[in-house]
Amino acid sequence: MIDQLCFNEALLEGTKEVFETMIFIDLQECDPATGIDGDSILSAITFKGDMEGCLAISCNVPCAKTIALNMLAMEPDDPITEEEISDAMGEVANMVMGSVKSRIQDQIGTLDVSIPSVVSGRMLENSLGDNTVKVSAKFSIEEKYVIEFSLLYKSSRE
């Protein structure tokens, strides 16, 4: 079983790599107590195999719009649809999960990943029930948005 520190490092490194190379946004770690204000978007992707779990990304709608605009090489004032924002956030979950998976797969074994899902609402949270371990990281984007990445997992062998 992989330890929590390895998951934490994989999440931090994988997230930063994706944002720097694919989204062209520099993430700055911020206080874990910092909240996400307003209507939110939760992008999640599950995995199963020798471990089961979920990677979730949560941010407010303006943050998600900024991410989508950067991914699509658009200008800040360009029009963008809710569907394009949702698709972009699903792809972010997919890319970050792929980056995390590549860092931990040798230690875990089989790991099958689902397609991402995206929901919107207020104060969204992710849960896998009892015996779940959670590692998370919060970052600021452009010093005005907060985005949280959380990795929830448990051994499938229990």
Secondary structure by P-SEA (a helix, b strand, c coil): cccaaaaaaaaaaaaaaaaaccccbbbbbcccccccccbbbbbbcccccccccbbbbbbcaaaaaaaaaaaacccccccccaaaaaaaaaaaaaaaaaaaaaaccccccbbbbcbbbbbbbcbbbbbccccbbbbbbbbbccccbbbbbbbbbbbccc
